[in-house]
Amino acid sequence: MMTRRDTLLSVAASALMMSAAPTMTPAAAATPTAEEDISKLPRQKVELVAPPFVHAHQQATKDGPKVVEFKMVVQEKEVVIDEDGTKFQAMTFNGSMPGPLMVVHEGDYVELTLVNPATNTMPHNIDFHASTGALGGGALTLINPGEQVVLRFKADRSGVFVYHCAPGGNMIPWHVVSGMNGAIMVLPRDGLKDRSGKPLHYDRVYYIGEQDMYVPKDQNGKYKAYASPAESYVDTAEVMRKLIPTHVVFNGKVGALTGKNAMPAKVGETVLIVHSQANRDTRPHLIGGHGDYVWETGKFANPPETNLETWFIRGGSAGAALYTFKQPGVYAYLNHNLIEAIELGATAHFKVDGKWNDDLMKQVSAPGPIPGGSTN
């Protein structure tokens, strides 16, 4: 007798094979000469870290192309996504929402080992928006529980790009909004530049992945909990089709980047903020700060805009912004759909240490009674 898990496995595999069929003929494998050239390139193995942090990397390099090796393990797990204890059946790359930010340079080769442990219940794959061919790699990476696959692609254009799971058909949006998305940053080999070609440098980099979630409720209006992702699918799909998220969060849960989880910085430091949204449009805003340089579409070959108050990230893409902090204090970074930020959770904090500059802002007089009791 087929279980719901078996049915979902079959549906995902069939949908992906049907959509990918045209990409499989004629074969588009690299020529033997190209394969031989790649084998001579140096290799670098990178240990990924959970967002908002990013693995160590060079901002610019004079070295030639290399093969950068990454490994990600798909984790299906129950997580708590708000202060009310709402439980959510997440599907993740490496256990985090979003998945880790990968960093390479233009011209490098990305070689990813993707692992789907036997303890999982669903098939998974990966679609890199930075790659070319085979549904972004999705047609070459579909793996069932207990399998792994190795994919290599050339990072032939710079920028920040989304990656996400895309196992086929109606499985695609479900896997994406269940947490299976992240980003890759392909830096120009000579680093970031302003509109005139002047080099730009960052002291810190943080990765913020915005996630819309669709959690079913019971007849009493309480959020429901499930034993596995497969058990949640039917109810979750019904909520998803109404296009109204129950939660909109940064990095997997309400409060993931606020309070004691605030991202640290110092006055005078320049911070690069990478922001992705794999499913819905969003509009990041830094309260009390600006986007000194903003690649709104996330593509470093295009000149950055400057001095933006709010910028726009299209659903299914990532953007990047540079800001040099000038004042100490707590800065709120949020989706400037303020309903989604305040009511649904899309808010983060930067905690900046340093000395206050009265020239930039000063409270000339503290709040107090109106002199003479006048109302004018």
C-alpha positions as CSV (number, residue, x, y, z in Angstrom):
1,M,0.0,0.0,0.0
2,M,1.4,3.4,-1.0
3,T,1.8,5.9,1.8
4,R,1.5,9.7,1.4
5,R,5.3,9.9,1.4
6,D,5.5,7.4,-1.5
7,T,2.9,9.4,-3.4
8,L,4.7,12.7,-2.9
9,L,8.0,11.1,-4.0
10,S,6.4,9.8,-7.2
11,V,4.7,13.1,-8.0
12,A,7.9,15.1,-7.5
13,A,10.0,12.8,-9.6
14,S,7.4,12.6,-12.4
15,A,6.9,16.4,-12.5
16,L,10.6,17.1,-12.7
17,M,11.2,14.6,-15.4
18,M,8.4,15.9,-17.6
19,S,9.6,19.5,-17.2
20,A,13.2,18.7,-17.7
21,A,12.9,16.4,-20.7
22,P,13.8,19.0,-23.3
23,T,17.0,19.8,-21.5
24,M,18.3,16.3,-21.6
25,T,18.5,15.9,-25.4
26,P,20.9,16.5,-27.0
27,A,23.4,16.0,-24.2
28,A,25.1,19.2,-23.2
29,A,28.1,17.7,-21.3
30,A,31.4,19.6,-21.4
31,T,33.8,18.5,-24.1
32,P,36.7,16.2,-23.0
33,T,39.1,19.2,-23.5
34,A,37.1,21.4,-21.2
35,E,36.9,18.6,-18.6
36,E,40.6,18.1,-18.8
37,D,41.3,21.8,-18.3
38,I,39.0,21.9,-15.2
39,S,40.9,18.9,-13.7
40,K,44.1,21.0,-13.7
41,L,42.5,23.9,-11.7
42,P,43.3,24.3,-8.0
43,R,40.6,23.2,-5.6
44,Q,39.3,24.9,-2.5
45,K,37.1,23.2,0.1
46,V,34.8,25.6,2.0
47,E,33.0,24.9,5.2
48,L,29.7,26.7,5.1
49,V,28.3,28.6,8.1
50,A,24.7,29.4,9.1
51,P,23.3,32.8,8.3
52,P,23.4,35.7,9.0
53,F,27.1,34.9,9.0
54,V,29.2,34.1,5.9
55,H,32.2,31.9,5.5
56,A,35.7,33.5,5.1
57,H,36.5,34.7,1.6
58,Q,38.6,37.2,-0.3
59,Q,36.8,40.3,-1.6
60,A,39.1,40.5,-4.6
61,T,41.7,38.1,-6.0
62,K,44.6,38.1,-8.5
63,D,44.6,34.3,-8.7
64,G,43.1,32.5,-11.6
65,P,39.8,30.5,-11.5
66,K,39.5,27.5,-9.2
67,V,37.0,24.8,-8.3
68,V,35.3,25.7,-5.0
69,E,33.9,22.7,-3.2
70,F,30.8,22.9,-1.0
71,K,28.7,20.3,0.8
72,M,25.1,20.8,1.9
73,V,23.0,18.3,3.7
74,V,19.2,18.5,3.4
75,Q,17.5,18.5,6.8
76,E,13.8,18.1,7.4
77,K,13.0,19.1,10.9
78,E,10.4,20.7,13.2
79,V,11.2,24.3,14.2
80,V,9.5,26.9,16.4
81,I,8.9,30.1,14.4
82,D,7.5,32.6,16.8
83,E,7.2,33.6,20.5
84,D,3.9,31.8,20.8
85,G,5.6,28.4,20.1
86,T,4.1,27.8,16.7
87,K,5.6,24.6,15.3
88,F,6.6,24.4,11.6
89,Q,7.7,21.4,9.5
90,A,10.8,22.9,7.8
91,M,12.8,21.6,4.9
92,T,16.2,23.1,4.8
93,F,19.7,23.2,3.3
94,N,22.1,22.5,6.1
95,G,19.5,23.0,8.8
96,S,19.1,26.8,8.4
97,M,16.5,29.1,6.9
98,P,17.8,30.5,4.6
99,G,20.5,28.0,3.5
100,P,24.1,29.2,3.8
101,L,25.4,32.0,1.6
102,M,28.1,30.6,-0.8
103,V,30.8,33.0,-2.0
104,V,33.0,32.5,-5.1
105,H,34.5,34.7,-7.8
106,E,33.4,35.2,-11.3
107,G,35.0,32.5,-13.5
108,D,35.3,30.0,-10.6
109,Y,33.6,26.6,-10.7
110,V,31.1,25.8,-8.0
111,E,31.1,22.1,-7.1
112,L,28.3,21.1,-4.7
113,T,27.8,17.8,-3.0
114,L,24.1,17.6,-2.0
115,V,23.1,14.9,0.5
116,N,19.6,13.7,1.2
117,P,19.8,11.5,4.3
118,A,17.8,8.3,4.5
119,T,16.0,9.7,7.6
120,N,14.3,12.4,5.4
121,T,10.8,11.8,3.8
122,M,11.0,13.8,0.6
123,P,13.0,14.0,-2.7
124,H,15.0,17.2,-3.0
125,N,17.2,19.0,-5.5
126,I,18.7,22.5,-6.1
127,D,18.1,25.2,-8.7
128,F,20.9,27.8,-8.9
129,H,19.8,31.0,-10.4
130,A,23.5,31.8,-11.0
131,S,23.9,28.7,-13.3
132,T,23.2,27.9,-16.9
133,G,21.3,24.9,-18.2
134,A,19.2,21.9,-16.9
135,L,16.7,24.0,-14.9
136,G,19.6,25.6,-13.0
137,G,20.9,22.2,-12.1
138,G,17.5,21.0,-10.8
139,A,17.2,18.4,-13.6
140,L,20.6,16.9,-12.6
141,T,20.3,16.9,-8.8
142,L,17.0,15.3,-7.9
143,I,17.7,12.8,-5.1
144,N,15.6,10.6,-2.9
145,P,16.2,9.9,0.8
146,G,19.4,8.0,1.1
147,E,21.1,9.5,-2.0
148,Q,23.6,12.2,-2.8
149,V,24.7,13.9,-6.0
150,V,27.6,16.1,-7.1
151,L,26.9,19.1,-9.4
152,R,29.5,21.5,-10.9
153,F,28.7,24.7,-12.8
154,K,30.7,27.7,-13.9
155,A,30.0,31.0,-12.2
156,D,30.1,33.0,-15.4
157,R,28.5,36.2,-14.2
158,S,28.8,38.3,-11.0
159,G,26.2,39.2,-8.5
160,V,24.0,37.7,-5.7
161,F,21.6,35.0,-6.8
162,V,19.0,32.9,-5.2
163,Y,19.1,29.1,-5.1
164,H,16.2,26.9,-4.0
165,C,14.7,23.4,-4.1
166,A,12.6,22.8,-7.2
167,P,11.6,19.1,-7.3
168,G,8.8,19.6,-9.8
169,G,5.2,20.7,-10.2
170,N,3.3,21.8,-7.1
171,M,6.2,20.5,-4.9
172,I,8.2,23.6,-6.0
173,P,6.4,26.4,-4.1
174,W,5.8,24.1,-1.1
175,H,9.5,23.3,-0.7
176,V,10.6,26.9,-1.2
177,V,8.2,28.4,1.4
178,S,9.1,25.5,3.8
179,G,12.6,26.9,4.0
180,M,14.5,25.4,1.1
181,N,16.2,28.5,-0.4
182,G,19.4,30.5,0.0
183,A,21.8,32.6,-2.0
184,I,25.2,32.5,-3.7
185,M,27.4,35.6,-4.1
186,V,29.7,35.7,-7.2
187,L,32.1,38.5,-6.6
188,P,34.0,40.2,-9.5
189,R,37.5,39.0,-9.5
190,D,38.8,42.5,-8.9
191,G,36.1,43.2,-6.2
192,L,33.2,45.6,-5.9
193,K,33.3,49.0,-7.5
194,D,31.2,52.2,-7.5
195,R,29.8,53.8,-10.6
196,S,33.1,55.4,-11.5
197,G,35.2,52.3,-11.0
198,K,36.5,53.1,-7.5
199,P,37.0,50.0,-5.4
200,L,34.5,49.4,-2.6
201,H,35.4,47.4,0.5
202,Y,33.3,45.9,3.4
203,D,34.4,45.2,6.9
204,R,31.6,42.8,7.6
205,V,29.0,40.9,5.6
206,Y,25.6,39.6,6.8
207,Y,23.1,37.5,4.9
208,I,19.4,38.0,5.5
209,G,16.9,35.6,4.0
210,E,13.3,36.7,4.1
211,Q,10.8,33.9,4.3
212,D,7.0,33.8,3.8
213,M,5.3,31.0,5.7
214,Y,1.9,29.5,5.4
215,V,0.9,27.6,8.6
216,P,-2.5,25.9,8.7
217,K,-5.0,26.6,11.6
218,D,-7.5,24.3,13.2
219,Q,-11.2,25.0,13.6
220,N,-10.5,27.0,16.7
221,G,-8.0,29.3,15.0
222,K,-4.9,27.7,16.5
223,Y,-1.9,26.8,14.5
224,K,-1.7,23.1,13.7
225,A,1.4,20.9,14.2
226,Y,2.3,17.9,12.1
227,A,4.6,14.9,12.5
228,S,6.4,15.4,9.2
229,P,6.5,17.6,6.1
230,A,4.5,15.1,4.1
231,E,1.7,15.1,6.7
232,S,1.5,18.9,6.5
233,Y,1.3,19.1,2.7
234,V,-2.4,19.0,2.0
235,D,-3.4,21.6,4.6
236,T,-0.4,23.8,3.8
237,A,-1.1,23.8,0.1
238,E,-4.6,25.1,0.8
239,V,-3.2,28.0,2.8
240,M,-0.5,28.7,0.2
241,R,-3.1,29.0,-2.6
242,K,-4.7,31.9,-0.9
243,L,-1.4,33.9,-1.2
244,I,-1.7,35.3,2.3
245,P,1.2,34.4,4.6
246,T,0.7,33.7,8.3
247,H,4.4,34.7,9.0
248,V,6.9,36.8,7.1
249,V,10.3,36.4,8.9
250,F,14.0,37.0,8.6
251,N,16.3,33.9,8.9
252,G,13.7,31.4,9.9
253,K,11.7,32.8,12.8
254,V,10.3,35.9,14.5
255,G,13.2,37.5,16.4
256,A,15.9,35.5,14.8
257,L,18.0,38.7,14.3
258,T,16.7,41.0,17.1
259,G,17.6,41.6,20.7
260,K,20.4,39.3,21.8
261,N,20.6,38.0,18.2
262,A,21.2,41.5,16.7
263,M,24.0,41.7,14.2
264,P,27.0,43.5,15.6
265,A,29.0,46.4,14.0
266,K,31.0,49.5,15.0
267,V,30.8,53.1,14.0
268,G,33.0,53.6,11.0
269,E,32.6,50.0,9.7
270,T,31.2,49.3,6.3
271,V,28.7,46.4,6.2
272,L,27.5,44.5,3.2
273,I,23.9,43.3,3.6
274,V,22.8,40.5,1.2
275,H,19.1,40.1,1.2
276,S,17.1,37.4,-0.6
277,Q,13.5,36.5,-1.1
278,A,12.9,33.4,-3.1
279,N,9.1,33.7,-3.4
280,R,7.7,37.3,-2.8
281,D,8.7,40.9,-3.4
282,T,10.1,42.8,-0.5
283,R,11.5,46.3,0.3
284,P,14.3,46.4,2.8
285,H,14.8,49.6,4.8
286,L,17.4,50.5,7.5
287,I,15.9,52.8,10.0
288,G,18.4,55.6,10.8
289,G,20.7,54.6,8.0
290,H,20.8,54.3,4.2
291,G,21.9,52.2,1.3
292,D,25.2,54.1,0.5
293,Y,25.6,51.7,-2.5
294,V,22.8,49.4,-3.5
295,W,22.8,46.7,-6.2
296,E,19.0,46.5,-6.1
297,T,18.9,43.7,-8.7
298,G,21.9,42.1,-7.1
299,K,24.1,42.2,-10.2
300,F,27.6,43.6,-9.7
301,A,28.3,44.2,-13.4
302,N,25.6,47.0,-13.1
303,P,26.6,50.3,-11.4
304,P,25.2,50.6,-7.9
305,E,22.6,53.2,-7.0
306,T,23.5,55.5,-4.1
307,N,21.9,56.9,-1.0
308,L,18.7,54.9,-1.1
309,E,16.3,55.0,1.8
310,T,14.4,51.8,0.7
311,W,15.2,49.4,-2.0
312,F,13.2,46.7,-3.9
313,I,14.0,43.0,-4.0
314,R,12.0,41.1,-6.6
315,G,10.6,37.7,-5.6
316,G,13.0,35.0,-6.7
317,S,16.1,37.3,-6.5
318,A,18.7,38.7,-4.1
319,G,20.1,42.2,-3.7
320,A,23.0,43.8,-1.9
321,A,23.6,47.0,-0.1
322,L,26.7,48.7,1.5
323,Y,26.4,51.1,4.4
324,T,29.0,52.7,6.6
325,F,27.6,53.2,10.1
326,K,28.0,56.7,11.5
327,Q,26.2,56.6,14.8
328,P,26.0,54.0,17.6
329,G,22.8,52.4,18.8
330,V,20.3,49.8,17.7
331,Y,19.2,50.1,14.1
332,A,16.0,48.3,12.9
333,Y,16.3,46.7,9.5
334,L,13.0,45.6,8.2
335,N,10.6,45.0,5.3
336,H,9.0,48.4,4.8
337,N,5.7,46.9,4.3
338,L,5.3,47.8,7.9
339,I,2.4,45.4,8.4
340,E,4.6,42.5,7.4
341,A,7.5,43.9,9.5
342,I,5.6,44.6,12.7
343,E,2.6,42.2,12.6
344,L,4.2,39.2,10.8
345,G,7.8,39.4,11.9
346,A,10.1,40.7,9.1
347,T,12.4,42.7,11.4
348,A,16.1,42.5,12.3
349,H,18.5,44.6,14.4
350,F,22.0,45.9,14.0
351,K,23.7,46.7,17.3
352,V,26.4,49.3,16.6
353,D,29.1,50.3,19.1
354,G,30.9,53.7,19.1
355,K,30.8,57.3,19.9
356,W,27.8,59.5,19.3
357,N,28.2,62.4,16.8
358,D,26.2,65.5,17.8
359,D,26.8,67.1,14.5
360,L,24.7,64.4,12.8
361,M,21.9,64.4,15.3
362,K,21.3,66.0,18.7
363,Q,18.4,66.3,21.1
364,V,18.5,70.1,21.6
365,S,16.0,70.0,24.5
366,A,14.5,67.1,26.3
367,P,10.7,66.5,26.4
368,G,9.0,68.7,29.0
369,P,6.0,70.9,29.7
370,I,5.1,73.5,27.2
371,P,6.4,76.9,28.6
372,G,3.7,78.9,30.2
373,G,1.2,76.1,29.7
374,S,0.5,77.4,26.2
375,T,-1.0,75.1,23.6
376,N,0.5,77.1,20.7
